[in-house]
Amino acid sequence: MTQEIEIEFKNLLTKEEYDRLCEFLEVEESGALSHTNHYFETPGFELKQHGSALRIREKNGQWQLTLKEPHPEGLLETHDTLTEQEADSWINGDIIPKPQVAVQLNQLGIDFAALNYGGALTTRRIETEFKGTIVVLDQSTYNGYTDYELEVEAQERRHGQRVFDELLERLEIRKKQTPNKIQRFYDSMENR
């Protein structure tokens, strides 16, 4: 089964904080790569009730279906590869079950037939290595909103937390409660 544990620490940023981090990490906004997430949920938000999220990510002409679920160490990600035609079918409401994600959704008691397309969020992403972690700076646009986010991805929780805290402290960035992208996406639809 194609699965991985994702250990990451996140913090929403102001544009000014984002710019400061770019300068500190010596990365250029012009070097950002773009990808689009297409989100799916049931009408009763059953995935959200399980703390889970389902997306198709379109990146460099490749399409990947990912189910994210809570895990003691971070998030359990289950992946299936899609063709462009399969992704288009999903987005247009013809949801075709895929084997790896189907196993996990069945364990959650969620039927593929109940899934609906929610919409898209596009991210311009800068990634760089920093002290044995991957630091990610995201600028995301969705439903008329733009936000900025810091993510620190690590192989080990304690080390990732240390690096994350150090960046926030060093650059005098206040720690903020940071819902994940899919939650911010669906919240923005309620606020329209």
Residue, then its C-alpha position, 0 to 999 in steps of 0.5 A: m500500500t502506498q502510505e507515508i507518515e507526514i510530520e509537519f508543523k504549520n503557522l499562518l503568516t502575514k505577507e510581511e512575515y512571509d517576505r522576512l522568511c524568504e529573505f532569512l532563508e535566502v529563497e526567491e519568490s520567483g523560484a516558487l512552483s505551482h500546484t493545485n489541490h482539488y478537494f472532495e467531501t461528503p455532504g455531511f462532512e464525514l471526512k472532516q468528522h474523522g479529522s480526515a481530508l481527501r484531495i487530488r493534487e495536480k502537479n507538473g502534469q501528474w495527478q495524485l489522489t491522497l487521503k490524509e488521516p490522523h496518526p499519532e506521529g502526524l498524518l497518515e497519507t494514502h496515495d493512488t495515482l490517477t490519469e488526467q482523464e480519471a482526475d477530470s472524471w472525479i472533478n466532474g462528479d463521476i468518482i471512480p474508486k481507487p484501490q489504496v484510498a478505497v481500503q482506507l475510506n471503507q475503514l472509515g465507513i465512507d462510501f465513494a458514491a457520497l463524495n462531492y467535488g468542493g473546488a480548487l486551491t492553488t499554491r505557489r510553493i518554495e521549498t528549502e532544506f534548513k537544519g535537517t528539515i524541509v522548510v516550505l513557504d506557501q502562498s495559496t489562493y482560493n475562493g477570492y482569498t490569498d494566505y501565506e503559510l510556513e511548514v516545517e517537515a521533519q523525519e522526527r517530531r522533536h527535531g521538527q518542533r525545535v527547528f519550527d520554534e527556532l524559526l518563529e522565535r528568531l524572526e519574531i513571528r507569533k505562533k498562530q492556530t493554523p487550520n489545514k488548507i482544506q479546512r481554510f478552503y471550506d471555511s472560506m466558502e462559508n464566509r462568502 
